[in-house]
Amino acid sequence: MTADELRQANCQPLKGAENRLGTDEIAGLLSALPGWSTHDDGRAIGREFRFDDFSSALAFANALGWIAEQQNHHPDLELGWGYCRVRFSTHDVGGLSRNDFICAAKVNALLAS
């Protein structure tokens, strides 16, 4: 899938290991998402976003929160002066699912607009 296809998709409720992505699927989807990498032995993806000040980082985190609520798929966030670290994983599948990559693409689009 391309970044545009991911961005236009919507998260679906997923449960169970059968919805967990394999290594090849993860590598293919990551190639469409510049700046994102795997974490936690491939069970999560993450990216750090840098900003010129705290208020810009906070505004980004708030916009990301709105997306997370719309998609019902919530990341772990770490926010500080000039940065926001984002990490997605699908706990209900025990690793990464398509939903993580859909949300990552939507987050990347925040800075493109």
N, C-alpha and C positions, 0 to 999 in steps of 0.2 A: 504494500500500500504506500501511496505517497503521503507527504505531510498534509496536503490539501484534502485527500480522502479521509485521513484520520480526523482532521479538524472538523469536517462536515458530519462525521458520524456521531452517534450518541451512545453513551454507556448503557449497558443492559445488566440487569441483576445476574450475577454469576456466582455459583457455589460449587465446590467440589474440585478435586484434583484434575478431573477431565477437562477443566477450563484453563488450567495452568499452561502457559506457553513453554515450548521447548527451546533449547539453545539456538537452533537455527532460525526459528520464528523471531526470537528476541533480537538476534543480530540483524535480521532483515528490517525489522521495524525501527531499530535504533539508527540504522543508516539514513532513515528519512527525518530524523530529529537531531539536527546539529546541536552540540553542547550537552546532550544527555548521555549518561553512562550508567552501567550497572553498579549496584551496591549490594551489600549483604549476601555475598556469594551468588549473585544473579537473582535474588528474590525481590529486588527493588530497583527502580531507576531514579536518578537524581540529577539535579543541576543547580548551580549557584548563579544567581542573577546579581549583578553589581549596579549600584546607583550612586548619584552624587551626594545624596543626603538621606537622612532617616525618613523624612516625609514622603519621598518618592518610593522608597522601599515599602513603606507602610501602605501607600496607595496601591502599589502593585499587589501586595498581599491581600488587600481588601478586594481587588478585582478578581484575583485568583480564587478567593473564598466564594465569590458570587458564582463563578463557573463551577466550582466544586459542589455547591448546593444545587445548581441546575442539573448537574450530571449525577448527583447522589453518589459521588466518588471523591473521597476527601484525602488530601495529602498530609504528610507531616511537614510542618514548616518550622524554620528557624529564622528569626528576623532580628536584625541589628542595624547599627548605623551603616548605611551604604550597601547592605546586602539582604538577600532573601534566599535561603536554601530550601529547595523543594524536593520532596522524596515521595514517590508513588509506589504502592504495592497493593495487591488485592489479598487481604487477609483470608477471605472466604475460600480462596483457591490455594493458599499456601505458597504464593509466589507472585509472578507477573501474569496479568491477563491483558487482553486487548484494551480493556478500559483504561489501564495505566497509560498506554500509548495515545489513546484518544485524548485524554486529559492533558498529557504533555504537549501534544500538538496545539491544543487550544491555548495553553499557557504561552507557548512560543509566539502565537499569533497576537497576544497582548502587546508585545513589544514591537511587532511589525506594523501595528496600526497607528 
